[in-house]
Structures are given as C-alpha cells and as structure tokens.
C-alpha cells in the first residue's frame, strides 16, 4: 500500500491552489488512515451493526470523485458508479470477503487522476455540463471543490471511528 505524502495546505495561497491543496490533504488523510492495515481490518465495521468500514469509505469516495468530477462537472453520462447501483445505493459501503484494498484503492486512485484531468484548464467559475442527481442543478467548479473537501473531512471523521474499533 502506497500512502501519498500528507502535506499541509499553504497558509497563504490563491483560491484555486488553496482549494486543490485542501482536497489533496484530505485525500492523503484517508489514505494514511488505511495505511498498514490488512484487508480484514479494512473490512471491520466501526460499530456493528453499522456497515461503515475503511474499505467501504474508500469505495464510496471513489464513487464520489467519479460522480462530481466526471458525471456532474464534465457531463460524462457513461461514467456509471463503480460500487453502488440505483437499486442498492449503499452497495459501496457493503463489503464482503471478496472485496480487497487493491481493488478499491486502484479505483479510487484512478478516479482522483481522472478528476485532475477533467478540471485541467478550467476556471473555478466554469459551470458543470452535467447536473446534480438530486435536483438537476448545475454547479460551478468552486462549489464542487468545496463540497469534496467537506465530503472528505466528514468521512475522515468516520474513518477515525473505524480505526478506534
């Protein structure tokens, strides 16, 4: 398992650099929380009967990266969810013995790379070509960055609970 370097965001930066560095910080934080654990530990629920696991969080964040950057911002309707379905929206969190860190991490890292590619050359003011699935609204790239930082920060708190168990 390779853990990306966890670098604190700069104290003084332009808006784009600040948002990107905070997002990268939270991505690296989740990876660090998973580092050194085996698949069994990564599948262990934080507080049974909850199905919240570190492996499930990584699978969820792969889908979240894919949804916001590829589907919503870029409007890529072919980028279907990786781990959940409309019939089972919690399937990304539902892990079994066959689900592995290698599979989840590879999907997550691929979606992070895709997200970086999707936003390359775009302004924070650029509006999505896709739409939010809940209300059909369009959002600007700035909104997506802020939402992703919030999403990771919240789930990194959940990851702390999983580690404590």
Chimera marker file (.cmm) of the C-alpha trace (Angstrom):
<marker_set name="trace">
<marker id="1" x="0.000" y="0.000" z="0.000" r="1" g="1" b="0" radius="0.5"/>
<marker id="2" x="1.468" y="3.327" z="-1.062" r="1" g="1" b="0" radius="0.5"/>
<marker id="3" x="0.476" y="6.288" z="1.063" r="1" g="1" b="0" radius="0.5"/>
<marker id="4" x="0.708" y="9.711" z="-0.573" r="1" g="1" b="0" radius="0.5"/>
<marker id="5" x="2.632" y="12.342" z="1.334" r="1" g="1" b="0" radius="0.5"/>
<marker id="6" x="0.293" y="14.303" z="3.542" r="1" g="1" b="0" radius="0.5"/>
<marker id="7" x="1.288" y="17.937" z="3.067" r="1" g="1" b="0" radius="0.5"/>
<marker id="8" x="-0.494" y="20.708" z="4.924" r="1" g="1" b="0" radius="0.5"/>
<marker id="9" x="-2.022" y="23.323" z="2.638" r="1" g="1" b="0" radius="0.5"/>
<marker id="10" x="-0.160" y="26.623" z="2.369" r="1" g="1" b="0" radius="0.5"/>
<marker id="11" x="-1.143" y="29.376" z="4.787" r="1" g="1" b="0" radius="0.5"/>
<marker id="12" x="-1.133" y="31.962" z="2.014" r="1" g="1" b="0" radius="0.5"/>
<marker id="13" x="-2.297" y="30.965" z="-1.463" r="1" g="1" b="0" radius="0.5"/>
<marker id="14" x="-4.615" y="31.916" z="-4.272" r="1" g="1" b="0" radius="0.5"/>
<marker id="15" x="-8.113" y="30.438" z="-4.160" r="1" g="1" b="0" radius="0.5"/>
<marker id="16" x="-7.505" y="27.602" z="-6.650" r="1" g="1" b="0" radius="0.5"/>
<marker id="17" x="-4.277" y="26.477" z="-5.016" r="1" g="1" b="0" radius="0.5"/>
<marker id="18" x="-5.908" y="26.608" z="-1.606" r="1" g="1" b="0" radius="0.5"/>
<marker id="19" x="-8.901" y="24.515" z="-2.661" r="1" g="1" b="0" radius="0.5"/>
<marker id="20" x="-6.793" y="21.953" z="-4.519" r="1" g="1" b="0" radius="0.5"/>
<marker id="21" x="-4.286" y="21.610" z="-1.689" r="1" g="1" b="0" radius="0.5"/>
<marker id="22" x="-7.032" y="21.137" z="0.937" r="1" g="1" b="0" radius="0.5"/>
<marker id="23" x="-8.677" y="18.481" z="-1.232" r="1" g="1" b="0" radius="0.5"/>
<marker id="24" x="-5.347" y="16.690" z="-1.705" r="1" g="1" b="0" radius="0.5"/>
<marker id="25" x="-4.688" y="16.949" z="2.047" r="1" g="1" b="0" radius="0.5"/>
<marker id="26" x="-7.977" y="15.198" z="2.826" r="1" g="1" b="0" radius="0.5"/>
<marker id="27" x="-7.399" y="12.554" z="0.161" r="1" g="1" b="0" radius="0.5"/>
<marker id="28" x="-3.995" y="11.812" z="1.699" r="1" g="1" b="0" radius="0.5"/>
<marker id="29" x="-5.536" y="11.788" z="5.186" r="1" g="1" b="0" radius="0.5"/>
<marker id="30" x="-7.938" y="8.992" z="4.250" r="1" g="1" b="0" radius="0.5"/>
<marker id="31" x="-5.102" y="7.030" z="2.628" r="1" g="1" b="0" radius="0.5"/>
<marker id="32" x="-2.976" y="7.470" z="5.768" r="1" g="1" b="0" radius="0.5"/>
<marker id="33" x="-5.783" y="6.159" z="7.966" r="1" g="1" b="0" radius="0.5"/>
<marker id="34" x="-5.877" y="2.980" z="5.851" r="1" g="1" b="0" radius="0.5"/>
<marker id="35" x="-2.103" y="2.529" z="5.675" r="1" g="1" b="0" radius="0.5"/>
<marker id="36" x="-0.648" y="-0.557" z="7.297" r="1" g="1" b="0" radius="0.5"/>
<marker id="37" x="-3.965" y="-2.353" z="7.753" r="1" g="1" b="0" radius="0.5"/>
<marker id="38" x="-4.788" y="-5.684" z="6.142" r="1" g="1" b="0" radius="0.5"/>
<marker id="39" x="-7.969" y="-6.387" z="4.180" r="1" g="1" b="0" radius="0.5"/>
<marker id="40" x="-9.656" y="-7.901" z="7.234" r="1" g="1" b="0" radius="0.5"/>
<marker id="41" x="-9.005" y="-4.798" z="9.316" r="1" g="1" b="0" radius="0.5"/>
<marker id="42" x="-10.162" y="-2.567" z="6.463" r="1" g="1" b="0" radius="0.5"/>
<marker id="43" x="-13.437" y="-4.548" z="6.303" r="1" g="1" b="0" radius="0.5"/>
<marker id="44" x="-14.118" y="-4.307" z="10.050" r="1" g="1" b="0" radius="0.5"/>
<marker id="45" x="-17.248" y="-2.280" z="10.853" r="1" g="1" b="0" radius="0.5"/>
<marker id="46" x="-16.768" y="0.714" z="13.116" r="1" g="1" b="0" radius="0.5"/>
<marker id="47" x="-19.743" y="-0.008" z="15.371" r="1" g="1" b="0" radius="0.5"/>
<marker id="48" x="-21.808" y="-3.077" z="14.487" r="1" g="1" b="0" radius="0.5"/>
<marker id="49" x="-24.447" y="-3.298" z="13.147" r="1" g="1" b="0" radius="0.5"/>
<marker id="50" x="-23.196" y="-0.315" z="11.117" r="1" g="1" b="0" radius="0.5"/>
<marker id="51" x="-21.587" y="-1.323" z="7.841" r="1" g="1" b="0" radius="0.5"/>
<marker id="52" x="-19.180" y="1.654" z="7.935" r="1" g="1" b="0" radius="0.5"/>
<marker id="53" x="-15.669" y="0.341" z="7.220" r="1" g="1" b="0" radius="0.5"/>
<marker id="54" x="-12.465" y="1.912" z="5.980" r="1" g="1" b="0" radius="0.5"/>
<marker id="55" x="-12.689" y="-0.182" z="2.815" r="1" g="1" b="0" radius="0.5"/>
<marker id="56" x="-16.275" y="0.961" z="2.296" r="1" g="1" b="0" radius="0.5"/>
<marker id="57" x="-15.249" y="4.594" z="2.781" r="1" g="1" b="0" radius="0.5"/>
<marker id="58" x="-12.565" y="4.289" z="0.109" r="1" g="1" b="0" radius="0.5"/>
<marker id="59" x="-15.030" y="2.641" z="-2.292" r="1" g="1" b="0" radius="0.5"/>
<marker id="60" x="-17.547" y="5.396" z="-1.512" r="1" g="1" b="0" radius="0.5"/>
<marker id="61" x="-15.005" y="8.141" z="-2.160" r="1" g="1" b="0" radius="0.5"/>
<marker id="62" x="-14.051" y="6.559" z="-5.491" r="1" g="1" b="0" radius="0.5"/>
<marker id="63" x="-17.713" y="6.818" z="-6.479" r="1" g="1" b="0" radius="0.5"/>
<marker id="64" x="-18.000" y="10.364" z="-5.086" r="1" g="1" b="0" radius="0.5"/>
<marker id="65" x="-14.941" y="11.523" z="-7.067" r="1" g="1" b="0" radius="0.5"/>
<marker id="66" x="-16.386" y="9.908" z="-10.190" r="1" g="1" b="0" radius="0.5"/>
<marker id="67" x="-19.842" y="11.412" z="-9.682" r="1" g="1" b="0" radius="0.5"/>
<marker id="68" x="-18.821" y="15.011" z="-9.031" r="1" g="1" b="0" radius="0.5"/>
<marker id="69" x="-15.936" y="15.424" z="-11.427" r="1" g="1" b="0" radius="0.5"/>
<marker id="70" x="-16.796" y="13.127" z="-14.334" r="1" g="1" b="0" radius="0.5"/>
<marker id="71" x="-20.581" y="12.895" z="-14.245" r="1" g="1" b="0" radius="0.5"/>
<marker id="72" x="-21.581" y="16.316" z="-12.902" r="1" g="1" b="0" radius="0.5"/>
<marker id="73" x="-18.761" y="18.656" z="-13.930" r="1" g="1" b="0" radius="0.5"/>
<marker id="74" x="-17.797" y="17.020" z="-17.232" r="1" g="1" b="0" radius="0.5"/>
<marker id="75" x="-21.276" y="15.689" z="-18.047" r="1" g="1" b="0" radius="0.5"/>
<marker id="76" x="-19.945" y="12.176" z="-18.766" r="1" g="1" b="0" radius="0.5"/>
<marker id="77" x="-23.095" y="10.053" z="-18.706" r="1" g="1" b="0" radius="0.5"/>
<marker id="78" x="-21.070" y="6.898" z="-19.437" r="1" g="1" b="0" radius="0.5"/>
<marker id="79" x="-19.228" y="7.120" z="-16.081" r="1" g="1" b="0" radius="0.5"/>
<marker id="80" x="-21.573" y="4.838" z="-14.176" r="1" g="1" b="0" radius="0.5"/>
<marker id="81" x="-20.981" y="4.265" z="-10.459" r="1" g="1" b="0" radius="0.5"/>
<marker id="82" x="-18.308" y="1.712" z="-9.671" r="1" g="1" b="0" radius="0.5"/>
<marker id="83" x="-19.621" y="0.170" z="-6.457" r="1" g="1" b="0" radius="0.5"/>
<marker id="84" x="-23.247" y="1.172" z="-5.941" r="1" g="1" b="0" radius="0.5"/>
<marker id="85" x="-26.383" y="0.996" z="-8.054" r="1" g="1" b="0" radius="0.5"/>
<marker id="86" x="-29.705" y="2.799" z="-8.109" r="1" g="1" b="0" radius="0.5"/>
<marker id="87" x="-31.210" y="-0.388" z="-6.677" r="1" g="1" b="0" radius="0.5"/>
<marker id="88" x="-28.608" y="-0.520" z="-3.885" r="1" g="1" b="0" radius="0.5"/>
<marker id="89" x="-27.316" y="2.990" z="-3.173" r="1" g="1" b="0" radius="0.5"/>
<marker id="90" x="-25.352" y="1.723" z="-0.141" r="1" g="1" b="0" radius="0.5"/>
<marker id="91" x="-23.503" y="-1.028" z="-2.014" r="1" g="1" b="0" radius="0.5"/>
<marker id="92" x="-20.266" y="0.974" z="-1.956" r="1" g="1" b="0" radius="0.5"/>
<marker id="93" x="-20.282" y="0.597" z="1.843" r="1" g="1" b="0" radius="0.5"/>
<marker id="94" x="-21.372" y="-3.053" z="1.755" r="1" g="1" b="0" radius="0.5"/>
<marker id="95" x="-18.122" y="-5.040" z="1.625" r="1" g="1" b="0" radius="0.5"/>
<marker id="96" x="-17.547" y="-8.782" z="1.599" r="1" g="1" b="0" radius="0.5"/>
<marker id="97" x="-14.582" y="-11.125" z="1.869" r="1" g="1" b="0" radius="0.5"/>
<marker id="98" x="-14.021" y="-10.835" z="-1.887" r="1" g="1" b="0" radius="0.5"/>
<marker id="99" x="-13.582" y="-7.047" z="-1.756" r="1" g="1" b="0" radius="0.5"/>
<marker id="100" x="-9.940" y="-6.013" z="-1.436" r="1" g="1" b="0" radius="0.5"/>
<marker id="101" x="-7.901" y="-2.923" z="-0.715" r="1" g="1" b="0" radius="0.5"/>
<marker id="102" x="-6.031" y="-3.353" z="-4.004" r="1" g="1" b="0" radius="0.5"/>
<marker id="103" x="-9.281" y="-3.173" z="-5.985" r="1" g="1" b="0" radius="0.5"/>
<marker id="104" x="-10.733" y="-0.273" z="-4.013" r="1" g="1" b="0" radius="0.5"/>
<marker id="105" x="-7.500" y="1.740" z="-3.935" r="1" g="1" b="0" radius="0.5"/>
<marker id="106" x="-6.893" y="1.252" z="-7.664" r="1" g="1" b="0" radius="0.5"/>
<marker id="107" x="-10.411" y="2.508" z="-8.435" r="1" g="1" b="0" radius="0.5"/>
<marker id="108" x="-10.026" y="5.434" z="-6.028" r="1" g="1" b="0" radius="0.5"/>
<marker id="109" x="-6.631" y="6.480" z="-7.407" r="1" g="1" b="0" radius="0.5"/>
<marker id="110" x="-7.942" y="6.202" z="-10.977" r="1" g="1" b="0" radius="0.5"/>
<marker id="111" x="-10.852" y="8.487" z="-10.122" r="1" g="1" b="0" radius="0.5"/>
<marker id="112" x="-8.571" y="11.017" z="-8.436" r="1" g="1" b="0" radius="0.5"/>
<marker id="113" x="-6.402" y="11.057" z="-11.569" r="1" g="1" b="0" radius="0.5"/>
<marker id="114" x="-9.496" y="11.394" z="-13.765" r="1" g="1" b="0" radius="0.5"/>
<marker id="115" x="-10.759" y="14.273" z="-11.599" r="1" g="1" b="0" radius="0.5"/>
<marker id="116" x="-7.471" y="16.126" z="-12.005" r="1" g="1" b="0" radius="0.5"/>
<marker id="117" x="-7.630" y="15.634" z="-15.762" r="1" g="1" b="0" radius="0.5"/>
<marker id="118" x="-11.273" y="16.753" z="-16.001" r="1" g="1" b="0" radius="0.5"/>
<marker id="119" x="-10.589" y="20.071" z="-14.261" r="1" g="1" b="0" radius="0.5"/>
<marker id="120" x="-7.323" y="20.845" z="-16.061" r="1" g="1" b="0" radius="0.5"/>
<marker id="121" x="-7.666" y="24.164" z="-17.864" r="1" g="1" b="0" radius="0.5"/>
<marker id="122" x="-10.991" y="25.047" z="-16.242" r="1" g="1" b="0" radius="0.5"/>
<marker id="123" x="-11.731" y="28.083" z="-14.139" r="1" g="1" b="0" radius="0.5"/>
<marker id="124" x="-13.369" y="27.858" z="-10.733" r="1" g="1" b="0" radius="0.5"/>
<marker id="125" x="-16.197" y="29.870" z="-12.315" r="1" g="1" b="0" radius="0.5"/>
<marker id="126" x="-16.822" y="27.274" z="-15.038" r="1" g="1" b="0" radius="0.5"/>
<marker id="127" x="-20.252" y="25.679" z="-14.731" r="1" g="1" b="0" radius="0.5"/>
<marker id="128" x="-20.831" y="21.946" z="-14.939" r="1" g="1" b="0" radius="0.5"/>
<marker id="129" x="-22.117" y="20.446" z="-18.160" r="1" g="1" b="0" radius="0.5"/>
<marker id="130" x="-23.810" y="17.701" z="-16.154" r="1" g="1" b="0" radius="0.5"/>
<marker id="131" x="-26.285" y="18.131" z="-13.350" r="1" g="1" b="0" radius="0.5"/>
<marker id="132" x="-26.679" y="17.124" z="-9.716" r="1" g="1" b="0" radius="0.5"/>
<marker id="133" x="-28.643" y="13.901" z="-9.484" r="1" g="1" b="0" radius="0.5"/>
<marker id="134" x="-30.906" y="15.054" z="-6.657" r="1" g="1" b="0" radius="0.5"/>
<marker id="135" x="-32.252" y="18.337" z="-8.016" r="1" g="1" b="0" radius="0.5"/>
<marker id="136" x="-30.902" y="18.647" z="-11.556" r="1" g="1" b="0" radius="0.5"/>
<marker id="137" x="-28.983" y="21.834" z="-10.738" r="1" g="1" b="0" radius="0.5"/>
<marker id="138" x="-25.738" y="22.847" z="-12.369" r="1" g="1" b="0" radius="0.5"/>
<marker id="139" x="-22.836" y="23.915" z="-10.156" r="1" g="1" b="0" radius="0.5"/>
<marker id="140" x="-19.556" y="25.697" z="-10.686" r="1" g="1" b="0" radius="0.5"/>
<marker id="141" x="-16.181" y="24.047" z="-10.161" r="1" g="1" b="0" radius="0.5"/>
<marker id="142" x="-15.632" y="26.066" z="-6.976" r="1" g="1" b="0" radius="0.5"/>
<marker id="143" x="-18.781" y="24.505" z="-5.464" r="1" g="1" b="0" radius="0.5"/>
<marker id="144" x="-17.519" y="21.025" z="-6.341" r="1" g="1" b="0" radius="0.5"/>
<marker id="145" x="-14.152" y="21.636" z="-4.683" r="1" g="1" b="0" radius="0.5"/>
<marker id="146" x="-15.776" y="22.957" z="-1.507" r="1" g="1" b="0" radius="0.5"/>
<marker id="147" x="-18.227" y="20.045" z="-1.453" r="1" g="1" b="0" radius="0.5"/>
<marker id="148" x="-15.450" y="17.483" z="-1.973" r="1" g="1" b="0" radius="0.5"/>
<marker id="149" x="-13.401" y="18.972" z="0.879" r="1" g="1" b="0" radius="0.5"/>
<marker id="150" x="-16.484" y="18.759" z="3.106" r="1" g="1" b="0" radius="0.5"/>
<marker id="151" x="-17.192" y="15.193" z="1.978" r="1" g="1" b="0" radius="0.5"/>
<marker id="152" x="-13.661" y="14.009" z="2.727" r="1" g="1" b="0" radius="0.5"/>
<marker id="153" x="-13.488" y="15.872" z="6.054" r="1" g="1" b="0" radius="0.5"/>
<marker id="154" x="-16.731" y="14.270" z="7.232" r="1" g="1" b="0" radius="0.5"/>
<marker id="155" x="-15.697" y="10.788" z="6.147" r="1" g="1" b="0" radius="0.5"/>
<marker id="156" x="-12.226" y="11.183" z="7.646" r="1" g="1" b="0" radius="0.5"/>
<marker id="157" x="-14.063" y="11.618" z="10.954" r="1" g="1" b="0" radius="0.5"/>
<marker id="158" x="-15.903" y="8.382" z="10.250" r="1" g="1" b="0" radius="0.5"/>
<marker id="159" x="-12.553" y="6.765" z="9.474" r="1" g="1" b="0" radius="0.5"/>
<marker id="160" x="-11.330" y="7.779" z="12.937" r="1" g="1" b="0" radius="0.5"/>
<marker id="161" x="-14.233" y="5.866" z="14.468" r="1" g="1" b="0" radius="0.5"/>
<marker id="162" x="-13.409" y="2.806" z="12.360" r="1" g="1" b="0" radius="0.5"/>
<marker id="163" x="-9.775" y="2.979" z="13.484" r="1" g="1" b="0" radius="0.5"/>
<marker id="164" x="-10.766" y="3.226" z="17.137" r="1" g="1" b="0" radius="0.5"/>
<marker id="165" x="-12.731" y="-0.005" z="16.864" r="1" g="1" b="0" radius="0.5"/>
<link id1="1" id2="2" r="1" g="1" b="0" radius="0.2"/>
<link id1="2" id2="3" r="1" g="1" b="0" radius="0.2"/>
<link id1="3" id2="4" r="1" g="1" b="0" radius="0.2"/>
<link id1="4" id2="5" r="1" g="1" b="0" radius="0.2"/>
<link id1="5" id2="6" r="1" g="1" b="0" radius="0.2"/>
<link id1="6" id2="7" r="1" g="1" b="0" radius="0.2"/>
<link id1="7" id2="8" r="1" g="1" b="0" radius="0.2"/>
<link id1="8" id2="9" r="1" g="1" b="0" radius="0.2"/>
<link id1="9" id2="10" r="1" g="1" b="0" radius="0.2"/>
<link id1="10" id2="11" r="1" g="1" b="0" radius="0.2"/>
<link id1="11" id2="12" r="1" g="1" b="0" radius="0.2"/>
<link id1="12" id2="13" r="1" g="1" b="0" radius="0.2"/>
<link id1="13" id2="14" r="1" g="1" b="0" radius="0.2"/>
<link id1="14" id2="15" r="1" g="1" b="0" radius="0.2"/>
<link id1="15" id2="16" r="1" g="1" b="0" radius="0.2"/>
<link id1="16" id2="17" r="1" g="1" b="0" radius="0.2"/>
<link id1="17" id2="18" r="1" g="1" b="0" radius="0.2"/>
<link id1="18" id2="19" r="1" g="1" b="0" radius="0.2"/>
<link id1="19" id2="20" r="1" g="1" b="0" radius="0.2"/>
<link id1="20" id2="21" r="1" g="1" b="0" radius="0.2"/>
<link id1="21" id2="22" r="1" g="1" b="0" radius="0.2"/>
<link id1="22" id2="23" r="1" g="1" b="0" radius="0.2"/>
<link id1="23" id2="24" r="1" g="1" b="0" radius="0.2"/>
<link id1="24" id2="25" r="1" g="1" b="0" radius="0.2"/>
<link id1="25" id2="26" r="1" g="1" b="0" radius="0.2"/>
<link id1="26" id2="27" r="1" g="1" b="0" radius="0.2"/>
<link id1="27" id2="28" r="1" g="1" b="0" radius="0.2"/>
<link id1="28" id2="29" r="1" g="1" b="0" radius="0.2"/>
<link id1="29" id2="30" r="1" g="1" b="0" radius="0.2"/>
<link id1="30" id2="31" r="1" g="1" b="0" radius="0.2"/>
<link id1="31" id2="32" r="1" g="1" b="0" radius="0.2"/>
<link id1="32" id2="33" r="1" g="1" b="0" radius="0.2"/>
<link id1="33" id2="34" r="1" g="1" b="0" radius="0.2"/>
<link id1="34" id2="35" r="1" g="1" b="0" radius="0.2"/>
<link id1="35" id2="36" r="1" g="1" b="0" radius="0.2"/>
<link id1="36" id2="37" r="1" g="1" b="0" radius="0.2"/>
<link id1="37" id2="38" r="1" g="1" b="0" radius="0.2"/>
<link id1="38" id2="39" r="1" g="1" b="0" radius="0.2"/>
<link id1="39" id2="40" r="1" g="1" b="0" radius="0.2"/>
<link id1="40" id2="41" r="1" g="1" b="0" radius="0.2"/>
<link id1="41" id2="42" r="1" g="1" b="0" radius="0.2"/>
<link id1="42" id2="43" r="1" g="1" b="0" radius="0.2"/>
<link id1="43" id2="44" r="1" g="1" b="0" radius="0.2"/>
<link id1="44" id2="45" r="1" g="1" b="0" radius="0.2"/>
<link id1="45" id2="46" r="1" g="1" b="0" radius="0.2"/>
<link id1="46" id2="47" r="1" g="1" b="0" radius="0.2"/>
<link id1="47" id2="48" r="1" g="1" b="0" radius="0.2"/>
<link id1="48" id2="49" r="1" g="1" b="0" radius="0.2"/>
<link id1="49" id2="50" r="1" g="1" b="0" radius="0.2"/>
<link id1="50" id2="51" r="1" g="1" b="0" radius="0.2"/>
<link id1="51" id2="52" r="1" g="1" b="0" radius="0.2"/>
<link id1="52" id2="53" r="1" g="1" b="0" radius="0.2"/>
<link id1="53" id2="54" r="1" g="1" b="0" radius="0.2"/>
<link id1="54" id2="55" r="1" g="1" b="0" radius="0.2"/>
<link id1="55" id2="56" r="1" g="1" b="0" radius="0.2"/>
<link id1="56" id2="57" r="1" g="1" b="0" radius="0.2"/>
<link id1="57" id2="58" r="1" g="1" b="0" radius="0.2"/>
<link id1="58" id2="59" r="1" g="1" b="0" radius="0.2"/>
<link id1="59" id2="60" r="1" g="1" b="0" radius="0.2"/>
<link id1="60" id2="61" r="1" g="1" b="0" radius="0.2"/>
<link id1="61" id2="62" r="1" g="1" b="0" radius="0.2"/>
<link id1="62" id2="63" r="1" g="1" b="0" radius="0.2"/>
<link id1="63" id2="64" r="1" g="1" b="0" radius="0.2"/>
<link id1="64" id2="65" r="1" g="1" b="0" radius="0.2"/>
<link id1="65" id2="66" r="1" g="1" b="0" radius="0.2"/>
<link id1="66" id2="67" r="1" g="1" b="0" radius="0.2"/>
<link id1="67" id2="68" r="1" g="1" b="0" radius="0.2"/>
<link id1="68" id2="69" r="1" g="1" b="0" radius="0.2"/>
<link id1="69" id2="70" r="1" g="1" b="0" radius="0.2"/>
<link id1="70" id2="71" r="1" g="1" b="0" radius="0.2"/>
<link id1="71" id2="72" r="1" g="1" b="0" radius="0.2"/>
<link id1="72" id2="73" r="1" g="1" b="0" radius="0.2"/>
<link id1="73" id2="74" r="1" g="1" b="0" radius="0.2"/>
<link id1="74" id2="75" r="1" g="1" b="0" radius="0.2"/>
<link id1="75" id2="76" r="1" g="1" b="0" radius="0.2"/>
<link id1="76" id2="77" r="1" g="1" b="0" radius="0.2"/>
<link id1="77" id2="78" r="1" g="1" b="0" radius="0.2"/>
<link id1="78" id2="79" r="1" g="1" b="0" radius="0.2"/>
<link id1="79" id2="80" r="1" g="1" b="0" radius="0.2"/>
<link id1="80" id2="81" r="1" g="1" b="0" radius="0.2"/>
<link id1="81" id2="82" r="1" g="1" b="0" radius="0.2"/>
<link id1="82" id2="83" r="1" g="1" b="0" radius="0.2"/>
<link id1="83" id2="84" r="1" g="1" b="0" radius="0.2"/>
<link id1="84" id2="85" r="1" g="1" b="0" radius="0.2"/>
<link id1="85" id2="86" r="1" g="1" b="0" radius="0.2"/>
<link id1="86" id2="87" r="1" g="1" b="0" radius="0.2"/>
<link id1="87" id2="88" r="1" g="1" b="0" radius="0.2"/>
<link id1="88" id2="89" r="1" g="1" b="0" radius="0.2"/>
<link id1="89" id2="90" r="1" g="1" b="0" radius="0.2"/>
<link id1="90" id2="91" r="1" g="1" b="0" radius="0.2"/>
<link id1="91" id2="92" r="1" g="1" b="0" radius="0.2"/>
<link id1="92" id2="93" r="1" g="1" b="0" radius="0.2"/>
<link id1="93" id2="94" r="1" g="1" b="0" radius="0.2"/>
<link id1="94" id2="95" r="1" g="1" b="0" radius="0.2"/>
<link id1="95" id2="96" r="1" g="1" b="0" radius="0.2"/>
<link id1="96" id2="97" r="1" g="1" b="0" radius="0.2"/>
<link id1="97" id2="98" r="1" g="1" b="0" radius="0.2"/>
<link id1="98" id2="99" r="1" g="1" b="0" radius="0.2"/>
<link id1="99" id2="100" r="1" g="1" b="0" radius="0.2"/>
<link id1="100" id2="101" r="1" g="1" b="0" radius="0.2"/>
<link id1="101" id2="102" r="1" g="1" b="0" radius="0.2"/>
<link id1="102" id2="103" r="1" g="1" b="0" radius="0.2"/>
<link id1="103" id2="104" r="1" g="1" b="0" radius="0.2"/>
<link id1="104" id2="105" r="1" g="1" b="0" radius="0.2"/>
<link id1="105" id2="106" r="1" g="1" b="0" radius="0.2"/>
<link id1="106" id2="107" r="1" g="1" b="0" radius="0.2"/>
<link id1="107" id2="108" r="1" g="1" b="0" radius="0.2"/>
<link id1="108" id2="109" r="1" g="1" b="0" radius="0.2"/>
<link id1="109" id2="110" r="1" g="1" b="0" radius="0.2"/>
<link id1="110" id2="111" r="1" g="1" b="0" radius="0.2"/>
<link id1="111" id2="112" r="1" g="1" b="0" radius="0.2"/>
<link id1="112" id2="113" r="1" g="1" b="0" radius="0.2"/>
<link id1="113" id2="114" r="1" g="1" b="0" radius="0.2"/>
<link id1="114" id2="115" r="1" g="1" b="0" radius="0.2"/>
<link id1="115" id2="116" r="1" g="1" b="0" radius="0.2"/>
<link id1="116" id2="117" r="1" g="1" b="0" radius="0.2"/>
<link id1="117" id2="118" r="1" g="1" b="0" radius="0.2"/>
<link id1="118" id2="119" r="1" g="1" b="0" radius="0.2"/>
<link id1="119" id2="120" r="1" g="1" b="0" radius="0.2"/>
<link id1="120" id2="121" r="1" g="1" b="0" radius="0.2"/>
<link id1="121" id2="122" r="1" g="1" b="0" radius="0.2"/>
<link id1="122" id2="123" r="1" g="1" b="0" radius="0.2"/>
<link id1="123" id2="124" r="1" g="1" b="0" radius="0.2"/>
<link id1="124" id2="125" r="1" g="1" b="0" radius="0.2"/>
<link id1="125" id2="126" r="1" g="1" b="0" radius="0.2"/>
<link id1="126" id2="127" r="1" g="1" b="0" radius="0.2"/>
<link id1="127" id2="128" r="1" g="1" b="0" radius="0.2"/>
<link id1="128" id2="129" r="1" g="1" b="0" radius="0.2"/>
<link id1="129" id2="130" r="1" g="1" b="0" radius="0.2"/>
<link id1="130" id2="131" r="1" g="1" b="0" radius="0.2"/>
<link id1="131" id2="132" r="1" g="1" b="0" radius="0.2"/>
<link id1="132" id2="133" r="1" g="1" b="0" radius="0.2"/>
<link id1="133" id2="134" r="1" g="1" b="0" radius="0.2"/>
<link id1="134" id2="135" r="1" g="1" b="0" radius="0.2"/>
<link id1="135" id2="136" r="1" g="1" b="0" radius="0.2"/>
<link id1="136" id2="137" r="1" g="1" b="0" radius="0.2"/>
<link id1="137" id2="138" r="1" g="1" b="0" radius="0.2"/>
<link id1="138" id2="139" r="1" g="1" b="0" radius="0.2"/>
<link id1="139" id2="140" r="1" g="1" b="0" radius="0.2"/>
<link id1="140" id2="141" r="1" g="1" b="0" radius="0.2"/>
<link id1="141" id2="142" r="1" g="1" b="0" radius="0.2"/>
<link id1="142" id2="143" r="1" g="1" b="0" radius="0.2"/>
<link id1="143" id2="144" r="1" g="1" b="0" radius="0.2"/>
<link id1="144" id2="145" r="1" g="1" b="0" radius="0.2"/>
<link id1="145" id2="146" r="1" g="1" b="0" radius="0.2"/>
<link id1="146" id2="147" r="1" g="1" b="0" radius="0.2"/>
<link id1="147" id2="148" r="1" g="1" b="0" radius="0.2"/>
<link id1="148" id2="149" r="1" g="1" b="0" radius="0.2"/>
<link id1="149" id2="150" r="1" g="1" b="0" radius="0.2"/>
<link id1="150" id2="151" r="1" g="1" b="0" radius="0.2"/>
<link id1="151" id2="152" r="1" g="1" b="0" radius="0.2"/>
<link id1="152" id2="153" r="1" g="1" b="0" radius="0.2"/>
<link id1="153" id2="154" r="1" g="1" b="0" radius="0.2"/>
<link id1="154" id2="155" r="1" g="1" b="0" radius="0.2"/>
<link id1="155" id2="156" r="1" g="1" b="0" radius="0.2"/>
<link id1="156" id2="157" r="1" g="1" b="0" radius="0.2"/>
<link id1="157" id2="158" r="1" g="1" b="0" radius="0.2"/>
<link id1="158" id2="159" r="1" g="1" b="0" radius="0.2"/>
<link id1="159" id2="160" r="1" g="1" b="0" radius="0.2"/>
<link id1="160" id2="161" r="1" g="1" b="0" radius="0.2"/>
<link id1="161" id2="162" r="1" g="1" b="0" radius="0.2"/>
<link id1="162" id2="163" r="1" g="1" b="0" radius="0.2"/>
<link id1="163" id2="164" r="1" g="1" b="0" radius="0.2"/>
<link id1="164" id2="165" r="1" g="1" b="0" radius="0.2"/>
</marker_set>
